[in-house]
Amino acid sequence: MRPQYCGGFREVMSAFYIAKDQINKSLITEYAKLCPVAVQKRLGWMLEKLGIEDINKLILIPKSHTMDKLDIAAPRRGKYNPVWMVLENY
């Protein structure tokens, strides 16, 4: 939820990449439900990119008309991902 405290979006992505084989899908799904929708979108996108199977069936984001940036510190430009409703601006 606060990437500025852990080095930014790229550092978070790197940490998830290193630990991808140890991720407990059911536990991370429960944690995701406690987070704001924007964080759920970013997490779902990240886990999908890491090859975590069926993550889009586990993290069900509520219908949203808001497109959120992946990297909140980066400029608002990049490719739009309609599945997770995020702007890939990393």
HTML snippet that shows the backbone in 3Dmol.js (N, CA, C, O; Angstrom):
<script src="https://3Dmol.org/build/3Dmol-min.js"></script>
<div id="view" style="width:600px;height:400px;position:relative"></div>
<script>
const pdb = `
ATOM      1  N   MET A   1       0.810  -1.197   0.000  1.00  0.00           N
ATOM      2  CA  MET A   1       0.000   0.000   0.000  1.00  0.00           C
ATOM      3  C   MET A   1       0.856   1.265   0.000  1.00  0.00           C
ATOM      4  O   MET A   1       0.413   2.310  -0.477  1.00  0.00           O
ATOM      5  N   ARG A   2       2.063   1.182   0.525  1.00  0.00           N
ATOM      6  CA  ARG A   2       2.933   2.361   0.597  1.00  0.00           C
ATOM      7  C   ARG A   2       4.323   2.024   0.038  1.00  0.00           C
ATOM      8  O   ARG A   2       5.274   1.824   0.794  1.00  0.00           O
ATOM      9  N   PRO A   3       4.424   1.963  -1.288  1.00  0.00           N
ATOM     10  CA  PRO A   3       5.700   1.556  -1.894  1.00  0.00           C
ATOM     11  C   PRO A   3       6.861   2.487  -1.587  1.00  0.00           C
ATOM     12  O   PRO A   3       8.018   2.078  -1.681  1.00  0.00           O
ATOM     13  N   GLN A   4       6.574   3.731  -1.222  1.00  0.00           N
ATOM     14  CA  GLN A   4       7.655   4.667  -0.915  1.00  0.00           C
ATOM     15  C   GLN A   4       8.466   4.228   0.300  1.00  0.00           C
ATOM     16  O   GLN A   4       9.608   4.654   0.470  1.00  0.00           O
ATOM     17  N   TYR A   5       7.879   3.376   1.147  1.00  0.00           N
ATOM     18  CA  TYR A   5       8.579   2.898   2.332  1.00  0.00           C
ATOM     19  C   TYR A   5       9.423   1.652   2.057  1.00  0.00           C
ATOM     20  O   TYR A   5      10.143   1.179   2.936  1.00  0.00           O
ATOM     21  N   CYS A   6       9.334   1.131   0.854  1.00  0.00           N
ATOM     22  CA  CYS A   6      10.120  -0.078   0.550  1.00  0.00           C
ATOM     23  C   CYS A   6      10.880   0.057  -0.763  1.00  0.00           C
ATOM     24  O   CYS A   6      11.212  -0.949  -1.390  1.00  0.00           O
ATOM     25  N   GLY A   7      11.155   1.266  -1.182  1.00  0.00           N
ATOM     26  CA  GLY A   7      11.994   1.463  -2.348  1.00  0.00           C
ATOM     27  C   GLY A   7      11.261   1.734  -3.641  1.00  0.00           C
ATOM     28  O   GLY A   7      11.909   1.929  -4.669  1.00  0.00           O
ATOM     29  N   GLY A   8       9.953   1.755  -3.638  1.00  0.00           N
ATOM     30  CA  GLY A   8       9.186   2.041  -4.850  1.00  0.00           C
ATOM     31  C   GLY A   8       8.625   0.801  -5.508  1.00  0.00           C
ATOM     32  O   GLY A   8       8.858  -0.324  -5.065  1.00  0.00           O
ATOM     33  N   PHE A   9       7.879   1.032  -6.577  1.00  0.00           N
ATOM     34  CA  PHE A   9       7.166  -0.055  -7.252  1.00  0.00           C
ATOM     35  C   PHE A   9       8.110  -1.129  -7.788  1.00  0.00           C
ATOM     36  O   PHE A   9       7.823  -2.320  -7.668  1.00  0.00           O
ATOM     37  N   ARG A  10       9.220  -0.723  -8.371  1.00  0.00           N
ATOM     38  CA  ARG A  10      10.158  -1.707  -8.947  1.00  0.00           C
ATOM     39  C   ARG A  10      10.743  -2.622  -7.868  1.00  0.00           C
ATOM     40  O   ARG A  10      10.936  -3.815  -8.103  1.00  0.00           O
ATOM     41  N   GLU A  11      11.022  -2.072  -6.702  1.00  0.00           N
ATOM     42  CA  GLU A  11      11.543  -2.890  -5.604  1.00  0.00           C
ATOM     43  C   GLU A  11      10.493  -3.890  -5.123  1.00  0.00           C
ATOM     44  O   GLU A  11      10.810  -5.041  -4.825  1.00  0.00           O
ATOM     45  N   VAL A  12       9.247  -3.441  -5.051  1.00  0.00           N
ATOM     46  CA  VAL A  12       8.161  -4.338  -4.655  1.00  0.00           C
ATOM     47  C   VAL A  12       8.038  -5.462  -5.677  1.00  0.00           C
ATOM     48  O   VAL A  12       7.921  -6.631  -5.308  1.00  0.00           O
ATOM     49  N   MET A  13       8.063  -5.111  -6.957  1.00  0.00           N
ATOM     50  CA  MET A  13       7.971  -6.111  -8.026  1.00  0.00           C
ATOM     51  C   MET A  13       9.140  -7.090  -7.936  1.00  0.00           C
ATOM     52  O   MET A  13       8.952  -8.295  -8.108  1.00  0.00           O
ATOM     53  N   SER A  14      10.332  -6.590  -7.671  1.00  0.00           N
ATOM     54  CA  SER A  14      11.510  -7.446  -7.540  1.00  0.00           C
ATOM     55  C   SER A  14      11.365  -8.409  -6.370  1.00  0.00           C
ATOM     56  O   SER A  14      11.706  -9.586  -6.486  1.00  0.00           O
ATOM     57  N   ALA A  15      10.861  -7.915  -5.249  1.00  0.00           N
ATOM     58  CA  ALA A  15      10.674  -8.774  -4.071  1.00  0.00           C
ATOM     59  C   ALA A  15       9.664  -9.885  -4.361  1.00  0.00           C
ATOM     60  O   ALA A  15       9.874 -11.035  -3.977  1.00  0.00           O
ATOM     61  N   PHE A  16       8.580  -9.541  -5.033  1.00  0.00           N
ATOM     62  CA  PHE A  16       7.597 -10.560  -5.395  1.00  0.00           C
ATOM     63  C   PHE A  16       8.198 -11.574  -6.371  1.00  0.00           C
ATOM     64  O   PHE A  16       7.908 -12.768  -6.282  1.00  0.00           O
ATOM     65  N   TYR A  17       9.038 -11.100  -7.305  1.00  0.00           N
ATOM     66  CA  TYR A  17       9.671 -12.007  -8.261  1.00  0.00           C
ATOM     67  C   TYR A  17      10.577 -13.014  -7.539  1.00  0.00           C
ATOM     68  O   TYR A  17      10.561 -14.206  -7.847  1.00  0.00           O
ATOM     69  N   ILE A  18      11.350 -12.531  -6.592  1.00  0.00           N
ATOM     70  CA  ILE A  18      12.259 -13.400  -5.843  1.00  0.00           C
ATOM     71  C   ILE A  18      11.488 -14.453  -5.047  1.00  0.00           C
ATOM     72  O   ILE A  18      11.930 -15.596  -4.931  1.00  0.00           O
ATOM     73  N   ALA A  19      10.346 -14.069  -4.507  1.00  0.00           N
ATOM     74  CA  ALA A  19       9.569 -14.967  -3.638  1.00  0.00           C
ATOM     75  C   ALA A  19       8.398 -15.648  -4.351  1.00  0.00           C
ATOM     76  O   ALA A  19       7.553 -16.257  -3.694  1.00  0.00           O
ATOM     77  N   LYS A  20       8.333 -15.557  -5.685  1.00  0.00           N
ATOM     78  CA  LYS A  20       7.144 -16.035  -6.400  1.00  0.00           C
ATOM     79  C   LYS A  20       6.819 -17.509  -6.160  1.00  0.00           C
ATOM     80  O   LYS A  20       5.647 -17.884  -6.196  1.00  0.00           O
ATOM     81  N   ASP A  21       7.805 -18.340  -5.922  1.00  0.00           N
ATOM     82  CA  ASP A  21       7.552 -19.762  -5.683  1.00  0.00           C
ATOM     83  C   ASP A  21       7.068 -20.038  -4.263  1.00  0.00           C
ATOM     84  O   ASP A  21       6.643 -21.152  -3.958  1.00  0.00           O
ATOM     85  N   GLN A  22       7.128 -19.046  -3.409  1.00  0.00           N
ATOM     86  CA  GLN A  22       6.721 -19.209  -2.017  1.00  0.00           C
ATOM     87  C   GLN A  22       5.393 -18.523  -1.711  1.00  0.00           C
ATOM     88  O   GLN A  22       4.938 -18.543  -0.567  1.00  0.00           O
ATOM     89  N   ILE A  23       4.771 -17.920  -2.712  1.00  0.00           N
ATOM     90  CA  ILE A  23       3.536 -17.176  -2.492  1.00  0.00           C
ATOM     91  C   ILE A  23       2.380 -18.129  -2.224  1.00  0.00           C
ATOM     92  O   ILE A  23       2.122 -19.048  -3.001  1.00  0.00           O
ATOM     93  N   ASN A  24       1.699 -17.900  -1.130  1.00  0.00           N
ATOM     94  CA  ASN A  24       0.510 -18.662  -0.761  1.00  0.00           C
ATOM     95  C   ASN A  24      -0.692 -17.912  -1.349  1.00  0.00           C
ATOM     96  O   ASN A  24      -1.086 -16.865  -0.835  1.00  0.00           O
ATOM     97  N   LYS A  25      -1.272 -18.456  -2.434  1.00  0.00           N
ATOM     98  CA  LYS A  25      -2.340 -17.747  -3.142  1.00  0.00           C
ATOM     99  C   LYS A  25      -3.552 -17.460  -2.264  1.00  0.00           C
ATOM    100  O   LYS A  25      -4.125 -16.373  -2.332  1.00  0.00           O
ATOM    101  N   SER A  26      -3.940 -18.412  -1.454  1.00  0.00           N
ATOM    102  CA  SER A  26      -5.141 -18.185  -0.642  1.00  0.00           C
ATOM    103  C   SER A  26      -4.888 -17.129   0.434  1.00  0.00           C
ATOM    104  O   SER A  26      -5.773 -16.325   0.728  1.00  0.00           O
ATOM    105  N   LEU A  27      -3.707 -17.123   1.016  1.00  0.00           N
ATOM    106  CA  LEU A  27      -3.383 -16.136   2.046  1.00  0.00           C
ATOM    107  C   LEU A  27      -3.271 -14.734   1.453  1.00  0.00           C
ATOM    108  O   LEU A  27      -3.801 -13.777   2.016  1.00  0.00           O
ATOM    109  N   ILE A  28      -2.591 -14.614   0.332  1.00  0.00           N
ATOM    110  CA  ILE A  28      -2.428 -13.289  -0.272  1.00  0.00           C
ATOM    111  C   ILE A  28      -3.771 -12.758  -0.773  1.00  0.00           C
ATOM    112  O   ILE A  28      -3.994 -11.547  -0.797  1.00  0.00           O
ATOM    113  N   THR A  29      -4.657 -13.658  -1.169  1.00  0.00           N
ATOM    114  CA  THR A  29      -5.998 -13.251  -1.582  1.00  0.00           C
ATOM    115  C   THR A  29      -6.775 -12.680  -0.405  1.00  0.00           C
ATOM    116  O   THR A  29      -7.482 -11.683  -0.548  1.00  0.00           O
ATOM    117  N   GLU A  30      -6.648 -13.308   0.751  1.00  0.00           N
ATOM    118  CA  GLU A  30      -7.319 -12.796   1.953  1.00  0.00           C
ATOM    119  C   GLU A  30      -6.757 -11.430   2.359  1.00  0.00           C
ATOM    120  O   GLU A  30      -7.513 -10.540   2.746  1.00  0.00           O
ATOM    121  N   TYR A  31      -5.443 -11.265   2.274  1.00  0.00           N
ATOM    122  CA  TYR A  31      -4.833  -9.973   2.580  1.00  0.00           C
ATOM    123  C   TYR A  31      -5.303  -8.904   1.586  1.00  0.00           C
ATOM    124  O   TYR A  31      -5.563  -7.762   1.964  1.00  0.00           O
ATOM    125  N   ALA A  32      -5.406  -9.290   0.319  1.00  0.00           N
ATOM    126  CA  ALA A  32      -5.823  -8.336  -0.712  1.00  0.00           C
ATOM    127  C   ALA A  32      -7.206  -7.765  -0.418  1.00  0.00           C
ATOM    128  O   ALA A  32      -7.461  -6.591  -0.685  1.00  0.00           O
ATOM    129  N   LYS A  33      -8.089  -8.578   0.123  1.00  0.00           N
ATOM    130  CA  LYS A  33      -9.449  -8.126   0.430  1.00  0.00           C
ATOM    131  C   LYS A  33      -9.466  -7.020   1.483  1.00  0.00           C
ATOM    132  O   LYS A  33     -10.437  -6.269   1.577  1.00  0.00           O
ATOM    133  N   LEU A  34      -8.405  -6.917   2.269  1.00  0.00           N
ATOM    134  CA  LEU A  34      -8.306  -5.900   3.307  1.00  0.00           C
ATOM    135  C   LEU A  34      -7.734  -4.577   2.789  1.00  0.00           C
ATOM    136  O   LEU A  34      -7.730  -3.571   3.498  1.00  0.00           O
ATOM    137  N   CYS A  35      -7.261  -4.594   1.564  1.00  0.00           N
ATOM    138  CA  CYS A  35      -6.598  -3.427   0.979  1.00  0.00           C
ATOM    139  C   CYS A  35      -7.567  -2.624   0.111  1.00  0.00           C
ATOM    140  O   CYS A  35      -8.603  -3.136  -0.312  1.00  0.00           O
ATOM    141  N   PRO A  36      -7.221  -1.367  -0.149  1.00  0.00           N
ATOM    142  CA  PRO A  36      -8.018  -0.567  -1.086  1.00  0.00           C
ATOM    143  C   PRO A  36      -8.041  -1.198  -2.478  1.00  0.00           C
ATOM    144  O   PRO A  36      -7.145  -1.965  -2.831  1.00  0.00           O
ATOM    145  N   VAL A  37      -9.054  -0.877  -3.255  1.00  0.00           N
ATOM    146  CA  VAL A  37      -9.232  -1.466  -4.587  1.00  0.00           C
ATOM    147  C   VAL A  37      -8.011  -1.218  -5.473  1.00  0.00           C
ATOM    148  O   VAL A  37      -7.604  -2.114  -6.213  1.00  0.00           O
ATOM    149  N   ALA A  38      -7.422  -0.030  -5.414  1.00  0.00           N
ATOM    150  CA  ALA A  38      -6.249   0.276  -6.241  1.00  0.00           C
ATOM    151  C   ALA A  38      -5.105  -0.685  -5.939  1.00  0.00           C
ATOM    152  O   ALA A  38      -4.412  -1.122  -6.858  1.00  0.00           O
ATOM    153  N   VAL A  39      -4.899  -1.016  -4.687  1.00  0.00           N
ATOM    154  CA  VAL A  39      -3.844  -1.956  -4.298  1.00  0.00           C
ATOM    155  C   VAL A  39      -4.184  -3.361  -4.806  1.00  0.00           C
ATOM    156  O   VAL A  39      -3.297  -4.091  -5.249  1.00  0.00           O
ATOM    157  N   GLN A  40      -5.443  -3.736  -4.746  1.00  0.00           N
ATOM    158  CA  GLN A  40      -5.860  -5.043  -5.249  1.00  0.00           C
ATOM    159  C   GLN A  40      -5.582  -5.155  -6.746  1.00  0.00           C
ATOM    160  O   GLN A  40      -5.140  -6.199  -7.226  1.00  0.00           O
ATOM    161  N   LYS A  41      -5.842  -4.081  -7.473  1.00  0.00           N
ATOM    162  CA  LYS A  41      -5.577  -4.076  -8.916  1.00  0.00           C
ATOM    163  C   LYS A  41      -4.085  -4.262  -9.190  1.00  0.00           C
ATOM    164  O   LYS A  41      -3.694  -5.079 -10.024  1.00  0.00           O
ATOM    165  N   ARG A  42      -3.258  -3.495  -8.480  1.00  0.00           N
ATOM    166  CA  ARG A  42      -1.808  -3.594  -8.684  1.00  0.00           C
ATOM    167  C   ARG A  42      -1.293  -4.983  -8.321  1.00  0.00           C
ATOM    168  O   ARG A  42      -0.464  -5.549  -9.034  1.00  0.00           O
ATOM    169  N   LEU A  43      -1.779  -5.521  -7.228  1.00  0.00           N
ATOM    170  CA  LEU A  43      -1.351  -6.852  -6.791  1.00  0.00           C
ATOM    171  C   LEU A  43      -1.764  -7.908  -7.803  1.00  0.00           C
ATOM    172  O   LEU A  43      -0.963  -8.773  -8.158  1.00  0.00           O
ATOM    173  N   GLY A  44      -2.996  -7.849  -8.265  1.00  0.00           N
ATOM    174  CA  GLY A  44      -3.467  -8.805  -9.268  1.00  0.00           C
ATOM    175  C   GLY A  44      -2.645  -8.738 -10.534  1.00  0.00           C
ATOM    176  O   GLY A  44      -2.264  -9.769 -11.087  1.00  0.00           O
ATOM    177  N   TRP A  45      -2.368  -7.522 -10.999  1.00  0.00           N
ATOM    178  CA  TRP A  45      -1.558  -7.344 -12.203  1.00  0.00           C
ATOM    179  C   TRP A  45      -0.169  -7.945 -11.998  1.00  0.00           C
ATOM    180  O   TRP A  45       0.341  -8.667 -12.855  1.00  0.00           O
ATOM    181  N   MET A  46       0.433  -7.638 -10.851  1.00  0.00           N
ATOM    182  CA  MET A  46       1.784  -8.103 -10.559  1.00  0.00           C
ATOM    183  C   MET A  46       1.851  -9.629 -10.509  1.00  0.00           C
ATOM    184  O   MET A  46       2.744 -10.232 -11.103  1.00  0.00           O
ATOM    185  N   LEU A  47       0.920 -10.245  -9.810  1.00  0.00           N
ATOM    186  CA  LEU A  47       0.928 -11.705  -9.691  1.00  0.00           C
ATOM    187  C   LEU A  47       0.657 -12.373 -11.027  1.00  0.00           C
ATOM    188  O   LEU A  47       1.202 -13.440 -11.312  1.00  0.00           O
ATOM    189  N   GLU A  48      -0.180 -11.754 -11.847  1.00  0.00           N
ATOM    190  CA  GLU A  48      -0.420 -12.301 -13.189  1.00  0.00           C
ATOM    191  C   GLU A  48       0.859 -12.250 -14.024  1.00  0.00           C
ATOM    192  O   GLU A  48       1.189 -13.210 -14.722  1.00  0.00           O
ATOM    193  N   LYS A  49       1.575 -11.131 -13.951  1.00  0.00           N
ATOM    194  CA  LYS A  49       2.833 -10.991 -14.698  1.00  0.00           C
ATOM    195  C   LYS A  49       3.886 -11.993 -14.227  1.00  0.00           C
ATOM    196  O   LYS A  49       4.752 -12.398 -15.002  1.00  0.00           O
ATOM    197  N   LEU A  50       3.812 -12.390 -12.967  1.00  0.00           N
ATOM    198  CA  LEU A  50       4.762 -13.355 -12.423  1.00  0.00           C
ATOM    199  C   LEU A  50       4.367 -14.801 -12.750  1.00  0.00           C
ATOM    200  O   LEU A  50       5.089 -15.739 -12.412  1.00  0.00           O
ATOM    201  N   GLY A  51       3.229 -14.968 -13.402  1.00  0.00           N
ATOM    202  CA  GLY A  51       2.818 -16.296 -13.826  1.00  0.00           C
ATOM    203  C   GLY A  51       2.043 -17.077 -12.774  1.00  0.00           C
ATOM    204  O   GLY A  51       1.929 -18.298 -12.873  1.00  0.00           O
ATOM    205  N   ILE A  52       1.516 -16.396 -11.777  1.00  0.00           N
ATOM    206  CA  ILE A  52       0.691 -17.071 -10.773  1.00  0.00           C
ATOM    207  C   ILE A  52      -0.633 -17.418 -11.446  1.00  0.00           C
ATOM    208  O   ILE A  52      -1.380 -16.526 -11.849  1.00  0.00           O
ATOM    209  N   GLU A  53      -0.920 -18.698 -11.567  1.00  0.00           N
ATOM    210  CA  GLU A  53      -2.094 -19.155 -12.311  1.00  0.00           C
ATOM    211  C   GLU A  53      -3.393 -18.812 -11.604  1.00  0.00           C
ATOM    212  O   GLU A  53      -3.472 -18.828 -10.376  1.00  0.00           O
ATOM    213  N   ASP A  54      -4.394 -18.506 -12.387  1.00  0.00           N
ATOM    214  CA  ASP A  54      -5.764 -18.251 -11.934  1.00  0.00           C
ATOM    215  C   ASP A  54      -5.886 -17.103 -10.945  1.00  0.00           C
ATOM    216  O   ASP A  54      -6.855 -17.051 -10.188  1.00  0.00           O
ATOM    217  N   ILE A  55      -4.937 -16.189 -10.931  1.00  0.00           N
ATOM    218  CA  ILE A  55      -5.007 -15.097  -9.961  1.00  0.00           C
ATOM    219  C   ILE A  55      -6.200 -14.191 -10.254  1.00  0.00           C
ATOM    220  O   ILE A  55      -6.776 -13.608  -9.335  1.00  0.00           O
ATOM    221  N   ASN A  56      -6.577 -14.068 -11.537  1.00  0.00           N
ATOM    222  CA  ASN A  56      -7.725 -13.221 -11.862  1.00  0.00           C
ATOM    223  C   ASN A  56      -9.041 -13.840 -11.402  1.00  0.00           C
ATOM    224  O   ASN A  56     -10.066 -13.159 -11.376  1.00  0.00           O
ATOM    225  N   LYS A  57      -9.026 -15.113 -11.040  1.00  0.00           N
ATOM    226  CA  LYS A  57     -10.212 -15.758 -10.471  1.00  0.00           C
ATOM    227  C   LYS A  57     -10.214 -15.657  -8.952  1.00  0.00           C
ATOM    228  O   LYS A  57     -11.259 -15.804  -8.319  1.00  0.00           O
ATOM    229  N   LEU A  58      -9.044 -15.404  -8.363  1.00  0.00           N
ATOM    230  CA  LEU A  58      -8.925 -15.304  -6.908  1.00  0.00           C
ATOM    231  C   LEU A  58      -9.077 -13.873  -6.412  1.00  0.00           C
ATOM    232  O   LEU A  58      -9.737 -13.618  -5.404  1.00  0.00           O
ATOM    233  N   ILE A  59      -8.460 -12.946  -7.130  1.00  0.00           N
ATOM    234  CA  ILE A  59      -8.583 -11.541  -6.753  1.00  0.00           C
ATOM    235  C   ILE A  59      -9.652 -10.937  -7.650  1.00  0.00           C
ATOM    236  O   ILE A  59      -9.403 -10.621  -8.814  1.00  0.00           O
ATOM    237  N   LEU A  60     -10.822 -10.784  -7.101  1.00  0.00           N
ATOM    238  CA  LEU A  60     -11.949 -10.237  -7.840  1.00  0.00           C
ATOM    239  C   LEU A  60     -12.140  -8.791  -7.411  1.00  0.00           C
ATOM    240  O   LEU A  60     -12.656  -8.506  -6.329  1.00  0.00           O
ATOM    241  N   ILE A  61     -11.717  -7.891  -8.278  1.00  0.00           N
ATOM    242  CA  ILE A  61     -11.841  -6.478  -7.930  1.00  0.00           C
ATOM    243  C   ILE A  61     -13.271  -6.020  -8.212  1.00  0.00           C
ATOM    244  O   ILE A  61     -13.880  -6.424  -9.202  1.00  0.00           O
ATOM    245  N   PRO A  62     -13.789  -5.184  -7.341  1.00  0.00           N
ATOM    246  CA  PRO A  62     -15.124  -4.652  -7.597  1.00  0.00           C
ATOM    247  C   PRO A  62     -15.124  -3.831  -8.885  1.00  0.00           C
ATOM    248  O   PRO A  62     -14.093  -3.292  -9.286  1.00  0.00           O
ATOM    249  N   LYS A  63     -16.266  -3.742  -9.516  1.00  0.00           N
ATOM    250  CA  LYS A  63     -16.363  -2.932 -10.729  1.00  0.00           C
ATOM    251  C   LYS A  63     -15.927  -1.516 -10.405  1.00  0.00           C
ATOM    252  O   LYS A  63     -16.381  -0.908  -9.436  1.00  0.00           O
ATOM    253  N   SER A  64     -15.049  -1.014 -11.230  1.00  0.00           N
ATOM    254  CA  SER A  64     -14.486   0.304 -10.995  1.00  0.00           C
ATOM    255  C   SER A  64     -14.382   1.028 -12.322  1.00  0.00           C
ATOM    256  O   SER A  64     -14.065   0.421 -13.345  1.00  0.00           O
ATOM    257  N   HIS A  65     -14.643   2.294 -12.307  1.00  0.00           N
ATOM    258  CA  HIS A  65     -14.501   3.104 -13.516  1.00  0.00           C
ATOM    259  C   HIS A  65     -13.222   3.915 -13.465  1.00  0.00           C
ATOM    260  O   HIS A  65     -12.962   4.754 -14.329  1.00  0.00           O
ATOM    261  N   THR A  66     -12.431   3.652 -12.442  1.00  0.00           N
ATOM    262  CA  THR A  66     -11.193   4.391 -12.250  1.00  0.00           C
ATOM    263  C   THR A  66     -10.004   3.580 -12.730  1.00  0.00           C
ATOM    264  O   THR A  66      -9.863   2.404 -12.396  1.00  0.00           O
ATOM    265  N   MET A  67      -9.157   4.214 -13.511  1.00  0.00           N
ATOM    266  CA  MET A  67      -7.921   3.584 -13.926  1.00  0.00           C
ATOM    267  C   MET A  67      -6.836   4.074 -12.974  1.00  0.00           C
ATOM    268  O   MET A  67      -6.642   5.278 -12.808  1.00  0.00           O
ATOM    269  N   ASP A  68      -6.135   3.135 -12.354  1.00  0.00           N
ATOM    270  CA  ASP A  68      -5.079   3.490 -11.405  1.00  0.00           C
ATOM    271  C   ASP A  68      -3.715   3.234 -12.018  1.00  0.00           C
ATOM    272  O   ASP A  68      -3.539   2.305 -12.806  1.00  0.00           O
ATOM    273  N   LYS A  69      -2.744   4.074 -11.647  1.00  0.00           N
ATOM    274  CA  LYS A  69      -1.378   3.883 -12.120  1.00  0.00           C
ATOM    275  C   LYS A  69      -0.733   2.740 -11.336  1.00  0.00           C
ATOM    276  O   LYS A  69      -0.988   2.580 -10.143  1.00  0.00           O
ATOM    277  N   LEU A  70       0.100   1.950 -12.010  1.00  0.00           N
ATOM    278  CA  LEU A  70       0.849   0.910 -11.302  1.00  0.00           C
ATOM    279  C   LEU A  70       1.846   1.554 -10.358  1.00  0.00           C
ATOM    280  O   LEU A  70       1.889   1.238  -9.169  1.00  0.00           O
ATOM    281  N   ASP A  71       2.636   2.448 -10.893  1.00  0.00           N
ATOM    282  CA  ASP A  71       3.634   3.152 -10.083  1.00  0.00           C
ATOM    283  C   ASP A  71       3.086   4.537  -9.780  1.00  0.00           C
ATOM    284  O   ASP A  71       3.030   5.401 -10.655  1.00  0.00           O
ATOM    285  N   ILE A  72       2.683   4.738  -8.538  1.00  0.00           N
ATOM    286  CA  ILE A  72       2.035   6.005  -8.194  1.00  0.00           C
ATOM    287  C   ILE A  72       2.984   7.191  -8.304  1.00  0.00           C
ATOM    288  O   ILE A  72       2.526   8.329  -8.411  1.00  0.00           O
ATOM    289  N   ALA A  73       4.288   6.957  -8.280  1.00  0.00           N
ATOM    290  CA  ALA A  73       5.260   8.042  -8.359  1.00  0.00           C
ATOM    291  C   ALA A  73       5.632   8.387  -9.801  1.00  0.00           C
ATOM    292  O   ALA A  73       6.212   9.445 -10.047  1.00  0.00           O
ATOM    293  N   ALA A  74       5.312   7.521 -10.749  1.00  0.00           N
ATOM    294  CA  ALA A  74       5.688   7.734 -12.150  1.00  0.00           C
ATOM    295  C   ALA A  74       4.617   8.558 -12.874  1.00  0.00           C
ATOM    296  O   ALA A  74       3.474   8.638 -12.424  1.00  0.00           O
ATOM    297  N   PRO A  75       5.001   9.167 -13.996  1.00  0.00           N
ATOM    298  CA  PRO A  75       4.037   9.961 -14.765  1.00  0.00           C
ATOM    299  C   PRO A  75       2.870   9.104 -15.278  1.00  0.00           C
ATOM    300  O   PRO A  75       2.983   7.884 -15.399  1.00  0.00           O
ATOM    301  N   ARG A  76       1.767   9.761 -15.570  1.00  0.00           N
ATOM    302  CA  ARG A  76       0.567   9.090 -16.062  1.00  0.00           C
ATOM    303  C   ARG A  76       0.679   8.898 -17.575  1.00  0.00           C
ATOM    304  O   ARG A  76       0.049   9.612 -18.355  1.00  0.00           O
ATOM    305  N   ARG A  77       1.489   7.927 -17.968  1.00  0.00           N
ATOM    306  CA  ARG A  77       1.590   7.556 -19.387  1.00  0.00           C
ATOM    307  C   ARG A  77       2.004   6.096 -19.445  1.00  0.00           C
ATOM    308  O   ARG A  77       2.681   5.592 -18.549  1.00  0.00           O
ATOM    309  N   GLY A  78       1.596   5.439 -20.490  1.00  0.00           N
ATOM    310  CA  GLY A  78       1.895   4.030 -20.652  1.00  0.00           C
ATOM    311  C   GLY A  78       0.707   3.300 -21.244  1.00  0.00           C
ATOM    312  O   GLY A  78      -0.239   3.916 -21.737  1.00  0.00           O
ATOM    313  N   LYS A  79       0.766   2.007 -21.192  1.00  0.00           N
ATOM    314  CA  LYS A  79      -0.265   1.158 -21.782  1.00  0.00           C
ATOM    315  C   LYS A  79      -1.362   0.870 -20.751  1.00  0.00           C
ATOM    316  O   LYS A  79      -1.074   0.599 -19.585  1.00  0.00           O
ATOM    317  N   TYR A  80      -2.599   0.933 -21.189  1.00  0.00           N
ATOM    318  CA  TYR A  80      -3.738   0.656 -20.328  1.00  0.00           C
ATOM    319  C   TYR A  80      -4.032  -0.845 -20.340  1.00  0.00           C
ATOM    320  O   TYR A  80      -4.116  -1.455 -21.406  1.00  0.00           O
ATOM    321  N   ASN A  81      -4.186  -1.429 -19.169  1.00  0.00           N
ATOM    322  CA  ASN A  81      -4.529  -2.845 -19.039  1.00  0.00           C
ATOM    323  C   ASN A  81      -6.003  -2.928 -18.635  1.00  0.00           C
ATOM    324  O   ASN A  81      -6.349  -2.614 -17.495  1.00  0.00           O
ATOM    325  N   PRO A  82      -6.886  -3.354 -19.573  1.00  0.00           N
ATOM    326  CA  PRO A  82      -8.319  -3.372 -19.280  1.00  0.00           C
ATOM    327  C   PRO A  82      -8.742  -4.471 -18.302  1.00  0.00           C
ATOM    328  O   PRO A  82      -9.800  -4.363 -17.682  1.00  0.00           O
ATOM    329  N   VAL A  83      -7.941  -5.519 -18.156  1.00  0.00           N
ATOM    330  CA  VAL A  83      -8.293  -6.602 -17.242  1.00  0.00           C
ATOM    331  C   VAL A  83      -8.206  -6.123 -15.800  1.00  0.00           C
ATOM    332  O   VAL A  83      -9.128  -6.335 -15.014  1.00  0.00           O
ATOM    333  N   TRP A  84      -7.102  -5.479 -15.456  1.00  0.00           N
ATOM    334  CA  TRP A  84      -6.887  -5.011 -14.084  1.00  0.00           C
ATOM    335  C   TRP A  84      -7.204  -3.527 -13.921  1.00  0.00           C
ATOM    336  O   TRP A  84      -7.148  -2.998 -12.811  1.00  0.00           O
ATOM    337  N   MET A  85      -7.535  -2.860 -15.014  1.00  0.00           N
ATOM    338  CA  MET A  85      -7.853  -1.426 -15.005  1.00  0.00           C
ATOM    339  C   MET A  85      -6.728  -0.613 -14.382  1.00  0.00           C
ATOM    340  O   MET A  85      -6.942   0.211 -13.493  1.00  0.00           O
ATOM    341  N   VAL A  86      -5.517  -0.874 -14.881  1.00  0.00           N
ATOM    342  CA  VAL A  86      -4.348  -0.132 -14.420  1.00  0.00           C
ATOM    343  C   VAL A  86      -3.600   0.434 -15.626  1.00  0.00           C
ATOM    344  O   VAL A  86      -3.692  -0.085 -16.739  1.00  0.00           O
ATOM    345  N   LEU A  87      -2.872   1.494 -15.377  1.00  0.00           N
ATOM    346  CA  LEU A  87      -2.006   2.076 -16.373  1.00  0.00           C
ATOM    347  C   LEU A  87      -0.598   1.541 -16.120  1.00  0.00           C
ATOM    348  O   LEU A  87      -0.021   1.781 -15.059  1.00  0.00           O
ATOM    349  N   GLU A  88      -0.050   0.825 -17.085  1.00  0.00           N
ATOM    350  CA  GLU A  88       1.272   0.211 -16.946  1.00  0.00           C
ATOM    351  C   GLU A  88       2.338   1.272 -17.173  1.00  0.00           C
ATOM    352  O   GLU A  88       2.883   1.391 -18.271  1.00  0.00           O
ATOM    353  N   ASN A  89       2.625   2.023 -16.158  1.00  0.00           N
ATOM    354  CA  ASN A  89       3.549   3.158 -16.255  1.00  0.00           C
ATOM    355  C   ASN A  89       4.844   2.933 -15.484  1.00  0.00           C
ATOM    356  O   ASN A  89       5.491   3.901 -15.085  1.00  0.00           O
ATOM    357  N   TYR A  90       5.224   1.721 -15.271  1.00  0.00           N
ATOM    358  CA  TYR A  90       6.415   1.409 -14.488  1.00  0.00           C
ATOM    359  C   TYR A  90       7.684   1.544 -15.283  1.00  0.00           C
ATOM    360  O   TYR A  90       8.771   1.312 -14.755  1.00  0.00           O
TER     361      TYR A  90
END
`;
const viewer = $3Dmol.createViewer("view");
viewer.addModel(pdb, "pdb");
viewer.setStyle({}, {cartoon: {color: "spectrum"}});
viewer.zoomTo();
viewer.render();
</script>
